[in-house]
């Protein structure tokens, strides 16, 4: 079991550090709204991963990939949510006054960042496919499926926590340059285009 867990940790780490939607969301939120909100988005993503891991442990992700209808419903909903995020970012970039005079950080902003993290993860069927396809490859023969899946999910979530901590910290360490209105406006424009690109990629995906 120790050998299998270590092997899974290495494979999951490689997947986690490859730039993707989750990392981009944490980076963008940390730059545009501060590290605390970036970490809130990261917490939402990790909560989504925990749900996908639990769903895999009880066999629900197998149903998702087996049913084209269910997969497509989640896929289209996820793409629509990303389009909304992209359009919102582009709208904020267009409204120059909001970028130059941002509103103060409030608790509601943390909740919104958390919801964004949860939404982008749970509405991405690829996240469920990741657990369903990767976990069985490292499952030791005769090991309990439920307990081992939960263990591997915990390993993945811990790795994500460390990775997102580093990503948000790197964004915060860049300091004043990232807080310049012109930079933040360009960041919002880039974010809007990137979210729309992720949505198009999700729509093009097939189970």
Secondary structure, 3 states (H helix, E strand, C coil): CHHHHHHHHHHHHHHHHCCCHHHHHHHHHHHHHCHHHHHHHHHHHHHHHHHHHHHHHCCHHHHHHHCHHHHHHHHHHHHHHHHHHHHHHHHHHHCHHHHHCCCCCCHHHHHHHHHHHHHHHHCCHHHHHHHHHHHHHHCCCCCCHHHHHHHHHHHHHHHHHHHHHHHHHHHHHCCHHHHCHHHHHHHHHHHHHHHHHHHHHHHHCCC
